[in-house]
Amino acid sequence: MDKKTRTESEDKIAVDSTTHVPTVYSDDWQSETTSIGSSLYRGLDENGRRYQTLSHKEYLIPSDEKQFETYEAGHLVALVMDSDHDNPLFRAPVKDPKHILDLGTGLGNWAIDVADMFPTTTVRGVDLFPPPVTWMPPNCILEVDNITEEWTWNEPQDLIHMRIMIGAFDDAEWTRLYQQCYDNIRPGGWIEQLEASPYIECDDNSLPADNILHSWGPALSACGKRAGRPLETIDMMQDAFRKAGFVDICEKEYKWPIGPWARDQKYKEAGTVNYQHWMSGMEGWAMWLLCKFGAPEPWSHDEVIVYVAKLRAELNNPRYHTYERARRVWGRKPFPEEIAERERNEANKSTPIKVEE
Ligand SMILES: C[S@@+](CC[C@H](N)C(=O)[O-])C[C@H]1O[C@@H](n2cnc3c(N)ncnc32)[C@H](O)[C@@H]1O
């Protein structure tokens, strides 16, 4: 399975046609997400949002209470989409892990849940911004650090995990980061990453071709390109894992519905939470990108607010069966003997065959 990738993908999501469709979504099913206060860190205020200041390089998404709601919702969407698995947190077949590392942990939701699930494992979550959490399991450690710099952790990791790091790095930083992951995973240990696409998609033409929601993905992706931070993270992970040296790479493709329009209960629940994810997230996802790299010239704060309000109104239409693609990829660090064997095979392949005359 070394070179090949095992892919699981999802079919077209069936629409729930049995329920009454109002003209807009009402508030009753929208989850109340707790706002989390933080006095731990002031950060930089810009365009009405707060950004981290630990890294000299700006990170595009704000670190503020509003965005923390989005992180909570994103965590839930990922869990619901894998709720039919015994372990909805990761797919890598890790056995009796001693050390797990979650890079760009955000609020630490994933790290905390994994620490609960594996009480004898040390689970470390690291982020630029101190997560405003008041309680965590004793085996969970949340740290503030910049993962693009030299790592100081000494323990070889059984699993390194990343989620929704889209647009965080330029190509060279990603390459170096995956290499650091490889170097810090024990032989036989795993890397896993789950990312979502910035494009809003629709399989049944229920979203009119001229709808403004179609503009979101291309507009943000173009900004990401101009910023030197491609947003197509979802499409580059698999290749990047392979280039870093990982083997047994597997992937699972998802369609995350936006809104509760699907017939299947799992998709309906995921869509419900994902709607909240988008409603609370869009302003923060777009503000830095459009105000710094918008076209034809950088946008003003007010222009972004108006644009996002229009997008919100459109997403609020239950007749539009929208979704975003997401992908989970996991791979294993080979053992030294596997690497030696591969090198031998490659050397044999490149040795010219002597032809007897
Ligand atoms: C969109 S959030 C996702 C959070 C979390 N992984 C989740 O799925 O809930 C991305 C996180 O990556 C963090 N991040 C970005 N660049 C980073 C860096 N260079 N070092 C550490 N954390 C970083 C951000 O501060 C942010 O909290």
Ligand as a Chemical Component Dictionary entry (heavy atoms), coordinates in Angstrom:
data_LIG
# 
_chem_comp.id                   LIG 
_chem_comp.type                 NON-POLYMER 
_chem_comp.pdbx_formal_charge   0 
_chem_comp.three_letter_code    LIG 
# 
loop_
_chem_comp_atom.comp_id 
_chem_comp_atom.atom_id 
_chem_comp_atom.alt_atom_id 
_chem_comp_atom.type_symbol 
_chem_comp_atom.charge 
_chem_comp_atom.model_Cartn_x 
_chem_comp_atom.model_Cartn_y 
_chem_comp_atom.model_Cartn_z 
_chem_comp_atom.pdbx_ordinal 
LIG C1  C1  C 0  -8.649  27.754 12.214 1  
LIG S1  S1  S 1  -7.869  27.483 13.723 2  
LIG C2  C2  C 0  -8.191  25.747 14.005 3  
LIG C3  C3  C 0  -8.019  25.373 15.437 4  
LIG C4  C4  C 0  -8.104  23.886 15.748 5  
LIG N1  N1  N 0  -7.106  23.124 15.023 6  
LIG C5  C5  C 0  -9.475  23.359 15.477 7  
LIG O1  O1  O 0  -9.643  22.606 14.506 8  
LIG O2  O2  O -1 -10.383 23.673 16.241 9  
LIG C6  C6  C 0  -6.139  27.463 13.312 10 
LIG C7  C7  C 0  -5.266  27.666 14.516 11 
LIG O3  O3  O 0  -3.897  27.574 14.105 12 
LIG C8  C8  C 0  -3.145  28.470 14.879 13 
LIG N2  N2  N 0  -1.877  28.771 14.200 14 
LIG C9  C9  C 0  -1.713  29.408 13.017 15 
LIG N3  N3  N 0  -0.396  29.560 12.738 16 
LIG C10 C10 C 0  0.277   28.999 13.779 17 
LIG C11 C11 C 0  1.655   28.865 14.098 18 
LIG N4  N4  N 0  2.610   29.342 13.276 19 
LIG N5  N5  N 0  2.008   28.260 15.255 20 
LIG C12 C12 C 0  1.049   27.793 16.098 21 
LIG N6  N6  N 0  -0.280  27.891 15.853 22 
LIG C13 C13 C 0  -0.665  28.488 14.713 23 
LIG C14 C14 C 0  -4.060  29.684 14.998 24 
LIG O4  O4  O 0  -3.694  30.538 16.075 25 
LIG C15 C15 C 0  -5.426  29.031 15.159 26 
LIG O5  O5  O 0  -5.772  28.885 16.508 27 
# 
loop_
_chem_comp_bond.comp_id 
_chem_comp_bond.atom_id_1 
_chem_comp_bond.atom_id_2 
_chem_comp_bond.value_order 
_chem_comp_bond.pdbx_ordinal 
LIG C1  S1  SING 1  
LIG S1  C2  SING 2  
LIG S1  C6  SING 3  
LIG C2  C3  SING 4  
LIG C3  C4  SING 5  
LIG C4  N1  SING 6  
LIG C4  C5  SING 7  
LIG C5  O1  DOUB 8  
LIG C5  O2  SING 9  
LIG C6  C7  SING 10 
LIG C7  O3  SING 11 
LIG C7  C15 SING 12 
LIG O3  C8  SING 13 
LIG C8  N2  SING 14 
LIG C8  C14 SING 15 
LIG N2  C9  SING 16 
LIG N2  C13 SING 17 
LIG C9  N3  DOUB 18 
LIG N3  C10 SING 19 
LIG C10 C11 SING 20 
LIG C10 C13 DOUB 21 
LIG C11 N4  SING 22 
LIG C11 N5  DOUB 23 
LIG N5  C12 SING 24 
LIG C12 N6  DOUB 25 
LIG N6  C13 SING 26 
LIG C14 O4  SING 27 
LIG C14 C15 SING 28 
LIG C15 O5  SING 29 
# 
